[in-house]
C-alpha cells in the first residue's frame, strides 16, 4: 500500500464509541443493511483507485431516502465522518473511506421511480446503473446520453458526484447537461429537492453546484435525468494514422471546421493492441494511432459529414479509413473502446489519469507525455475522449513494487501538471478525490480554494462529508 497521499487522522472519540455507534445504526436501517464484521468490510476499503485503502468503521446500505436522512442526522449529531459510495468505480479515490468513517452505500437504491416520456425524463434512485436507464427506455426509442466506460457498473449517484461524461459527451454533454433535478440529503438529515422536470430551475443554480461536488455537499438519493430520442442511424468509422501527433492534429481540425460528430475517441498503438487482443474488433494493427469517429443522423447526413472528415484526415496523412458495415461490427468497435480499462488490467496494473486540454494542444501534450513516461522508464497506453480533449493515459506499473508505484505516481502528477500548463485542467470526469487533491494549488490560487472551501463549509461546517478529499489538507479554511 502506498503512503504517498495522506489522510486526515481518525477521530479517537469516534473509534472509542464503535460498539455504541454500531448498535445505534442497527436501529436506523433494516436488518442485514449494516456491515460491521471486519472481513466483510474489506470490499469497501478501496475503489477503482486501488493503490490506497482504508477499512471503514462500518457500512450502511439504506433502501430509502428516509433511511439515508436518519443515518446522516445521527452521524451529524455525533461528528462521525460519512463517505458516500455508489458502485466503487471511482478512479480518483473518491470513495476510499477512513478508519473513523461510516460508508453510506447506495447500492440497494436501484428503483426506476418514473419514466415520463411526455416530459422526456426519468426519475431514478441513486443506485441505478447508468446503462440501466437506457436499457429501460430503449425499446421505446429513447436513451440516456452520458456513457462512461464503466456504465455497466457505475451508478447515477456516482455520475452526479463526479460529473461523469463518456464517449458521446462531445455532442450530448456530460452529466450536468443531462441532469434536471435531484433529491439530496444534507449533512444534518434535511431532505431537499433541487430542480425537477422543468428545463431550468428557479433561484440559484444549486443543482449545478451539487453536480461534481464529490459527495461533500450532501447525499443524492434520487435524480431526474433527460431522455433523448434515438438517432435515425449511427456509424462508427476507424481512422488510422502513422503518428499520434497527426491524429491529434486531425481532431483539432475537425472540431475547428465546425464539424461535431457524436464521438471522437483516440487510441495509441499500445492501446490498440491491448483492446484488439481482448475484443477482436478489427482494429488496424499497422498504425501508431487510431481515431474512432461516430456520426449519426440520416444516411445522407452521415455520408456528408464523413466525407468532410475524410478530407481533413487525408490532409494529416490518414493511412486507414474503415467504416462499420453492420450493427454487429459497430458494437464490436465500441466494445473494444469501452473495454480499454479492463483489457489493460489483464496485462498490468495501471494508474489512469484524467487531465483535459484544449484541442489545439493535443499533439503537444501527447508528445510531452511520451517524454515523461520514457524518462521514468515506464509504459503508457493512451485512450481518451479526443473530441473534448479529455485525456486518459494509462500508466502501466507493478503495484507490488514500491519503487515502480512511486515512479508511476510521480509520472502521473507530471502529466496532470502538463495538462494544466497547456491551458487545461486536472480532471474532466473522474473527479479530484485524493488522487489530484495535492495538485489543486497548481491549478488554483489559495484565494480560489478559500472561496470553494467557504461554499463547502456552508453546507457542512464540520467537514464530516467525504473528508480528506478534493482540497489539500494543508491550508484548509
C-alpha positions in Angstrom: 0.0 0.0 0.0 1.4 3.4 -1.0 1.6 6.1 1.7 2.4 9.0 -0.7 -1.0 10.6 -0.1 -2.0 11.4 3.4 -5.4 11.1 5.1 -6.8 13.0 8.0 -6.1 11.2 11.3 -9.0 9.3 12.6 -11.0 10.9 15.4 -10.2 8.9 18.6 -13.5 9.8 20.2 -15.3 8.1 17.3 -13.2 5.0 17.3 -13.7 4.6 21.0 -17.5 4.6 20.6 -17.6 2.0 17.7 -19.7 -0.6 19.6 -22.2 2.0 20.6 -22.3 3.5 17.1 -22.9 0.1 15.5 -25.8 -0.6 17.9 -27.4 2.8 17.1 -27.0 2.3 13.3 -28.8 -1.1 13.5 -31.8 0.8 14.7 -31.8 3.1 11.7 -31.7 0.6 8.8 -33.4 -2.7 8.1 -31.9 -5.9 9.3 -28.9 -7.0 7.1 -28.2 -3.5 5.9 -25.4 -2.8 8.3 -21.9 -4.3 7.5 -19.8 -4.4 10.7 -17.6 -7.6 10.6 -14.0 -6.8 9.9 -13.7 -9.3 7.0 -17.0 -8.1 5.4 -15.7 -4.5 5.4 -12.7 -5.4 3.2 -14.5 -4.9 -0.2 -15.3 -1.3 1.0 -11.7 -0.4 1.8 -10.9 1.0 -1.7 -12.5 1.8 -5.1 -11.1 1.8 -8.6 -8.1 3.7 -7.4 -6.6 0.6 -5.8 -3.2 2.0 -4.7 -4.8 3.2 -1.5 -7.2 1.5 1.0 -8.6 2.2 4.5 -11.0 -0.1 6.4 -14.1 1.9 7.5 -15.8 2.0 10.9 -18.9 0.4 9.3 -21.0 0.4 6.2 -24.7 1.1 6.0 -26.8 0.2 2.9 -30.1 2.1 3.2 -33.0 1.4 0.9 -34.9 4.8 1.1 -34.2 8.5 1.3 -35.7 8.5 4.8 -33.2 5.9 6.0 -30.3 8.0 4.5 -31.7 11.0 6.3 -31.8 9.1 9.6 -28.2 8.0 9.2 -27.0 11.5 8.3 -28.8 13.1 11.2 -27.2 10.6 13.6 -23.7 11.0 12.2 -24.0 14.8 12.2 -25.1 14.8 15.8 -22.0 12.8 16.9 -19.5 14.2 14.5 -19.0 10.9 12.6 -17.4 11.2 9.2 -19.5 9.8 6.3 -18.2 8.7 2.9 -20.9 8.2 0.2 -20.3 5.2 -2.1 -22.0 4.1 -5.3 -20.5 1.2 -7.2 -16.9 1.9 -6.2 -15.8 2.5 -9.8 -14.1 5.9 -8.9 -10.7 6.2 -10.4 -9.6 9.1 -8.2 -10.1 7.5 -4.8 -13.4 9.4 -4.3 -15.0 6.6 -2.3 -12.0 5.4 -0.2 -13.0 5.7 3.4 -11.2 6.5 6.7 -11.0 4.3 9.8 -13.4 6.5 11.7 -15.9 6.9 8.8 -19.3 5.3 8.1 -19.6 4.4 4.4 -23.0 5.2 3.2 -23.5 2.9 0.3 -26.4 3.5 -2.1 -26.2 0.2 -4.0 -29.5 -1.0 -2.6 -31.4 2.0 -4.0 -31.9 0.6 -7.5 -35.5 1.5 -8.4 -36.5 3.4 -11.5 -39.2 5.5 -10.0 -40.8 7.0 -13.1 -40.4 7.2 -16.8 -42.1 10.3 -18.2 -42.0 10.4 -22.0 -44.2 13.4 -22.2 -41.5 15.4 -20.5 -38.7 13.3 -21.8 -37.2 12.5 -18.4 -36.8 9.7 -15.9 -36.6 9.7 -12.1 -34.4 7.1 -10.6 -32.8 6.2 -7.3 -29.1 7.0 -7.0 -28.0 3.3 -7.1 -29.5 2.7 -10.6 -26.6 2.0 -13.0 -26.0 4.3 -15.9 -26.7 1.7 -18.5 -29.9 0.5 -16.8 -31.7 3.8 -17.7 -31.0 3.3 -21.5 -32.0 -0.3 -21.2 -35.3 0.6 -19.5 -36.3 3.1 -22.3 -34.5 1.7 -25.3 -37.4 -0.4 -26.6 -39.5 2.9 -26.8 -36.8 4.7 -28.8 -35.1 6.7 -26.1 -31.7 6.7 -24.3 -29.7 8.4 -21.6 -26.8 10.1 -23.2 -23.8 10.1 -20.8 -22.0 6.8 -21.2 -18.8 6.4 -19.2 -16.8 3.3 -20.0 -17.9 1.8 -16.6 -21.6 2.5 -17.5 -22.5 -1.2 -17.0 -21.5 -0.9 -13.3 -21.3 2.8 -12.3 -24.3 4.4 -10.7 -26.2 7.7 -11.3 -25.3 8.9 -7.8 -21.6 8.5 -8.6 -22.0 10.0 -12.0 -23.5 13.1 -10.4 -20.8 13.3 -7.7 -18.0 13.3 -10.4 -20.0 14.9 -13.3 -19.1 11.9 -15.4 -19.0 12.0 -19.2 -18.2 9.3 -21.7 -17.6 8.8 -25.4 -20.7 10.6 -26.6 -20.3 13.7 -24.4 -18.8 15.5 -27.4 -22.3 16.0 -28.8 -24.6 15.4 -25.9 -22.6 16.8 -23.0 -21.7 15.3 -19.6 -23.9 14.6 -16.6 -24.6 18.2 -15.7 -26.0 18.8 -19.2 -28.4 15.9 -18.8 -29.5 16.3 -15.2 -32.8 18.1 -14.4 -33.2 17.5 -10.7 -32.1 15.7 -7.5 -33.3 14.8 -4.1 -30.5 15.4 -1.7 -30.0 14.7 2.0 -28.0 17.4 3.7 -25.4 16.8 6.4 -28.0 17.3 9.2 -30.5 14.9 7.6 -32.6 17.6 5.9 -34.2 16.4 2.7 -34.1 19.0 -0.2 -35.4 18.8 -3.8 -33.4 20.8 -6.4 -34.7 21.3 -9.9 -37.3 18.9 -11.3 -38.9 18.0 -14.7 -38.7 21.6 -16.0 -35.7 22.7 -18.1 -34.4 25.4 -15.8 -34.8 25.6 -12.0 -35.7 28.9 -10.3 -33.3 30.7 -7.9 -29.6 30.0 -7.6 -28.2 27.1 -9.6 -27.7 24.8 -6.7 -28.2 21.8 -9.0 -25.1 22.9 -10.9 -23.3 23.2 -7.6 -24.2 19.7 -6.4 -23.2 18.1 -9.7 -19.5 17.5 -9.5 -19.2 18.2 -5.7 -17.9 14.7 -5.0 -20.3 13.9 -2.2 -19.1 16.8 0.0 -22.3 18.9 0.0 -24.9 16.2 0.6 -26.0 12.7 -0.4 -28.0 12.5 -3.6 -30.7 9.8 -3.3 -32.8 10.4 -6.4 -32.2 12.0 -9.8 -34.3 13.2 -12.6 -32.5 12.9 -15.9 -33.1 13.8 -19.5 -34.2 11.2 -22.0 -33.3 11.7 -25.7 -34.8 10.2 -28.8 -32.5 7.7 -30.5 -31.0 9.0 -33.8 -32.2 7.7 -37.1 -28.8 5.9 -37.6 -25.3 5.9 -36.3 -22.0 4.8 -37.9 -18.6 4.5 -36.2 -15.5 4.7 -38.5 -11.9 3.8 -37.8 -9.2 6.3 -38.9 -5.6 5.0 -38.6 -2.5 7.3 -38.6 1.2 6.9 -38.6 1.7 9.1 -35.6 -0.2 10.2 -32.5 0.6 13.8 -33.3 -1.2 13.6 -36.7 -4.2 12.0 -35.1 -4.3 14.7 -32.5 -4.0 17.5 -35.1 -6.8 15.9 -37.2 -9.1 16.0 -34.2 -8.4 19.7 -33.7 -9.0 20.5 -37.3 -12.3 18.5 -37.4 -13.7 20.5 -34.5 -12.1 23.7 -35.8 -14.1 23.2 -39.0 -17.3 23.3 -37.1 -18.0 19.5 -37.5 -19.4 17.9 -34.4 -19.6 14.1 -34.6 -21.3 12.3 -31.8 -17.9 10.9 -30.6 -14.2 11.1 -31.4 -12.1 8.6 -29.4 -8.3 8.2 -29.6 -6.1 5.2 -29.0 -2.3 4.9 -29.5 -0.6 1.8 -30.6 -0.3 0.1 -27.2 -4.0 0.7 -26.5 -4.9 -0.5 -30.0 -3.0 -3.8 -29.4 -4.4 -4.3 -25.9 -8.1 -3.6 -26.9 -7.8 -5.7 -30.1 -6.4 -8.7 -28.3 -9.4 -8.5 -25.9 -12.3 -7.6 -28.2 -11.3 -8.8 -31.6 -12.9 -5.6 -33.0 -10.9 -5.5 -36.2 -8.7 -2.5 -35.2 -5.8 -2.0 -37.6 -2.5 -3.1 -36.1 -0.2 -1.4 -38.6 -0.9 2.1 -37.4 0.5 4.2 -34.5 -2.8 5.9 -33.6 -6.4 5.3 -34.1 -9.5 7.5 -34.1 -13.0 6.1 -33.6 -15.3 8.7 -35.1 -19.0 8.2 -34.9 -21.6 10.2 -36.8 -25.3 9.9 -36.7 -28.5 11.0 -38.5 -30.0 10.0 -41.8 -27.9 8.2 -44.3 -27.4 11.4 -46.3 -26.4 13.3 -43.2 -23.9 10.7 -42.2 -22.4 10.4 -45.7 -21.9 14.2 -45.9 -20.3 14.5 -42.5 -18.0 11.6 -43.1 -16.9 12.9 -46.5 -15.8 16.2 -44.8 -14.0 14.4 -42.0 -12.2 12.1 -44.5 -10.9 15.1 -46.4 -9.5 16.6 -43.2 -8.0 13.2 -42.3 -6.3 13.0 -45.7 -4.5 16.3 -45.0 -3.0 14.6 -42.0 -1.8 11.5 -43.8 -4.5 9.1 -42.7 -3.4 5.6 -43.5 -6.6 3.6 -42.9 -10.3 4.5 -43.2 -12.7 1.7 -42.3 -16.5 2.1 -41.9 -18.5 -0.3 -39.9 -20.6 -2.4 -42.2 -23.2 -3.8 -39.7 -24.7 -3.3 -36.3 -22.6 -6.2 -35.0 -19.4 -4.6 -36.3 -20.3 -1.3 -34.8 -21.0 -3.0 -31.5 -17.5 -4.6 -31.6 -15.8 -1.3 -32.3 -17.4 0.2 -29.2 -16.8 -3.0 -27.2 -13.1 -2.6 -27.8 -13.1 1.0 -26.7 -15.4 0.5 -23.7 -13.3 -2.4 -22.5 -10.0 -0.5 -22.6 -9.5 -0.1 -18.9 -10.5 -3.7 -18.1 -8.4 -5.1 -21.0 -5.4 -3.1 -19.8 -5.9 -4.5 -16.3 -5.3 -8.0 -17.8 -1.7 -7.3 -18.6 -0.6 -4.8 -15.9 -1.5 -2.6 -13.0 -2.1 0.9 -14.1 -2.9 4.4 -12.9 -5.5 6.2 -15.1 -5.0 10.0 -15.5 -7.9 12.4 -16.3 -6.4 15.7 -17.5 -8.2 17.8 -20.0 -6.5 20.1 -22.5 -7.5 22.5 -25.3 -7.8 20.6 -28.6 -5.1 22.7 -30.2 -2.7 21.3 -27.5 -3.5 17.6 -28.1 -0.5 16.8 -30.3 1.9 18.7 -28.0 0.6 17.1 -24.8 0.8 13.6 -26.3 4.4 14.2 -27.3 5.4 15.6 -23.9 3.5 12.7 -22.2 5.7 10.2 -24.1 8.8 12.1 -23.0 7.7 12.0 -19.3 6.9 8.3 -19.4 10.2 7.5 -21.1 12.1 9.4 -18.5 10.6 7.3 -15.8 11.3 4.1 -17.7 7.6 3.2 -17.7 5.0 2.3 -20.4 1.8 4.1 -21.2 -1.4 3.3 -23.2 -3.3 6.4 -24.3 -7.0 6.1 -24.8 -9.3 9.0 -24.4 -12.2 11.3 -25.4 -10.3 13.2 -28.1 -13.3 15.4 -29.1 -13.3 17.3 -25.9 -9.6 16.9 -25.0 -10.3 14.6 -22.0 -7.1 12.6 -21.9 -6.8 9.2 -20.1 -3.2 8.0 -20.3 -2.9 4.6 -18.6 0.4 4.4 -16.8 1.5 0.7 -16.5 3.4 -0.4 -13.5 3.8 -3.2 -10.9 1.7 -2.3 -7.8 3.7 -4.8 -5.7 6.9 -2.9 -6.4 7.0 0.2 -4.2 9.7 1.9 -6.4 7.7 1.2 -9.6 4.5 2.5 -7.9 6.3 5.7 -6.8 7.5 6.3 -10.3 4.0 5.8 -11.8 2.5 8.3 -9.3 5.3 10.8 -10.0 4.9 10.5 -13.7 1.1 10.9 -13.4 1.5 14.1 -11.4 3.8 15.5 -14.0 1.3 14.7 -16.8 -1.5 16.4 -14.9 0.6 19.5 -14.3 1.4 19.4 -18.1 -2.3 19.5 -18.8 -2.9 22.5 -16.6 0.2 24.3 -18.0 -1.1 23.7 -21.5 -4.3 25.6 -20.7 -6.4 22.7 -19.5 -7.4 21.3 -16.1 -6.8 18.5 -13.6 -9.9 16.5 -14.3 -12.5 16.0 -17.0 -14.8 13.4 -15.4 -13.0 11.3 -12.8 -13.0 14.0 -10.1 -10.3 15.2 -7.8 -10.8 12.6 -5.0 -7.5 12.0 -3.2 -5.5 11.4 -6.4 -5.4 15.1 -7.5 -6.0 16.7 -4.2 -2.5 17.9 -3.6 -2.3 19.3 -7.2 -5.2 21.7 -6.6 -2.8 24.6 -5.9 -1.2 24.0 -9.2 -4.4 25.0 -10.9 -5.9 27.4 -8.3 -4.6 30.1 -6.1 -5.1 29.8 -2.3 -7.7 32.6 -2.7 -9.6 30.5 -5.3 -9.5 27.5 -3.0 -10.6 29.6 0.0 -13.8 30.6 -1.9 -14.5 27.0 -2.8 -14.0 25.8 0.7 -16.3 28.6 2.0 -19.1 27.1 -0.1 -18.3 23.6 1.1 -18.4 24.9 4.7 -21.8 26.5 4.2 -23.2 23.0 3.6 -21.0 21.1 6.0 -19.5 23.3 8.7 -17.7 20.4 10.4 -16.4 18.8 7.3 -17.7 15.3 8.1 -18.9 14.6 4.5 -16.1 12.8 2.5 -13.2 14.3 4.4 -9.6 14.1 3.1 -10.9 14.6 -0.5 -10.6 17.4 -3.1 -8.9 20.1 -1.0 -5.2 19.9 0.2 -5.0 19.0 3.9 -2.7 22.0 4.5 -4.2 25.4 4.2 -7.8 24.4 4.6 -10.1 27.4 5.5 
